[in-house]
Amino acid sequence: MRISRPSPALIIAVIALVMSTTGSAMAAVSFARNAGAVDKKSAVGASSSTTRAAGRLVATASGGDNKGQIPWKFLADVPNADSFAVPFQVQDNATGANVALDSTSFGRFEASCRDESTRRGIENPSTFITFASTSTLPSNVARRVGNGNGTVKLLAPGTVDTFEINGNNTFEYHLQQNQTHLLIQGAVRQDRPTTADGRCLVWGSVQVVKDQDG
């Protein structure tokens, strides 16, 4: 049996069929790969690094204190804000341990409340604010208590800066490294309902401001 040569029209029809089938398969693969994407951009979780998130969408946090929100690290030119409020019960004739108020890339911000009276049964509370550098870079520091004279200094990496606040007062703390600034504003209240009962309360807010173009 002799098989005749296919006509040009048949060849064109077969090629068209193959191309249409292949195109459908490629389209199906492309659709599968981009399923759930928006404008061809897939999403990453809120715990992802900024490197992995580059060029992608970011999902809101699924739990924790920031549930339903986008983490600050993915937002440009927006300060990272936090707050603290820590009560202390003064121990008679004792130096209280440091309690963490906040922690940033600059270091740890802590406070303690001590009994300045040497008489047993008489408590005179005084608050000590401490900043412990954990950075590998030096920090420029400016701080002020109430309306007093400000203190400006250079804080070396791994060192500690401590200052005392007697009575009720406010304080400001400003640290700077390159284009990043740490701003802390707070207040101290020291109570003595009775001479044998001393208490301290330290509260305030923390902001980390970065120059994204710096």
Secondary structure as GFF3:
##gff-version 3
##sequence-region A 1 214
A	DSSP	alpha_helix	8	33	.	.	.	ID=ss1
A	DSSP	beta_strand	43	44	.	.	.	ID=ss2
A	DSSP	alpha_helix	50	53	.	.	.	ID=ss3
A	DSSP	beta_strand	57	58	.	.	.	ID=ss4
A	DSSP	three_ten_helix	72	74	.	.	.	ID=ss5
A	DSSP	beta_strand	80	89	.	.	.	ID=ss6
A	DSSP	beta_strand	99	103	.	.	.	ID=ss7
A	DSSP	beta_strand	107	115	.	.	.	ID=ss8
A	DSSP	beta_strand	125	133	.	.	.	ID=ss9
A	DSSP	beta_strand	139	145	.	.	.	ID=ss10
A	DSSP	beta_strand	151	155	.	.	.	ID=ss11
A	DSSP	beta_strand	160	165	.	.	.	ID=ss12
A	DSSP	beta_strand	169	177	.	.	.	ID=ss13
A	DSSP	beta_strand	180	194	.	.	.	ID=ss14
A	DSSP	beta_strand	197	210	.	.	.	ID=ss15
###
